[in-house]
Amino acid sequence: MERETVFTIDASNIKFGLGATREVGYDLKALGVRRVMVVIDPNLTESETATIALDALKAEGIEAVVYDQVRVEPTDVSFKAAIAFATEGKFDGYLAIGGGSTIDTAKAADLYATYPADFLEYVNAPVGKGTPVPGPLAPLVAIPTTAGTGSETTGVAIFDLSEMHAKTGISHRALRPRLGIVDPHNTRTLPRVAVACTGLDVFCHALESLTALPFDQREAPTHPGLRPAYQGANPISSMWAVKAAEIGAKYLVRATEDPEDLEARTQMILASTIAGVGFGSAGVTLPHGMSYPISGLVKDYRAEGYPQDHPLIPHGMAVSLGAPAAFRFMGPANPEAFLLAAKTIGVDTRDTGPDDAGELLAQAYTQLLKRLGLPNGLRAVGYTEADVDALVEGVLLQHRVTKLSPRPATAEDFRQMFLASMTLW
Ligand SMILES: [Fe+2]
């Protein structure tokens, strides 16, 4: 096998700070946009954030058409509805206001309106064809209102393929928003559980990208166009990951426990953006891979502070429930990176040998979940041992992320990890 020798960092354009939302009209105009599809979380249509953004568009003479049929944890069906709206509307730009679900919906709408194709054309293999996006998309500006997904910085759009009950996605660097406007003011109304879940997602982005298979252990692509967006850990992505994990370790508990703590919430959305740049290049690994069937196969679970009209295991929660088992499994393959990860989140690693690095990170992470009041394992969100076959089947489809595990996992390995995740403490 010929090893990879090259990596890329496609740094995102970010505008960060209190009041940055007011500048969105200027920013879209500067990108040449005259008629914009505003994709917005249905719970935010009446929000101050939406009002400020829409006023800013109006002030610059940009024609805005609101689309609010976004589903939290989107599906192919909800993506297709947005694509139809986008195709019909002949927009020359897109604005997303919401969490990862909203931003991902806008990415898909932009992609298929710009390069119409059968829906599975650009979807990641093996579920879809995985055809690379043919060229640049219309400008998309993203205004995140949660401090977690980092979707404003990545070229990935995640959805649930209804017929398979499996999460998959579209990933290509052309999907990365042209600009992310990260305004800490926009996360202040987030409920407690959502702050915890999105913050844990940030943590996993940082810890997984830091400990991912190093880029130079991947097989080299046969053509530069085939180099994946998620390339494995590299020296530059790791700098972003370390910084994000350090900030998260300092502020996540504070941000969750006190909604009025503007400093902590500001720091968490900053950490989210910083982590996004790192994992946008390095990728994520087994906790994210396992999270997709955990979310996709949900039965009746409904999380406090989230929409109650359909069962839902929030993304950051799903990622976190499998993370301790995944860290234990992956640790021995890259002990140095796991020790660094543990140290970064404030664990005393002085007496730890390389063999214990994964275990140490798993224990520290479990303590954090307990402290933040997360459900105690998969059983607490409705799963039993009888579901493990289906969960394993689901994770085996997540090749795009699981192949970046520093330690390759077989179906049996995944089975053991899901079983170990039934009860965490
Ligand atoms: Fe995530």
Residues whose N, C-alpha, C, O or C-beta is under 5 A from the ligand:
A	BS01	LIG	D201
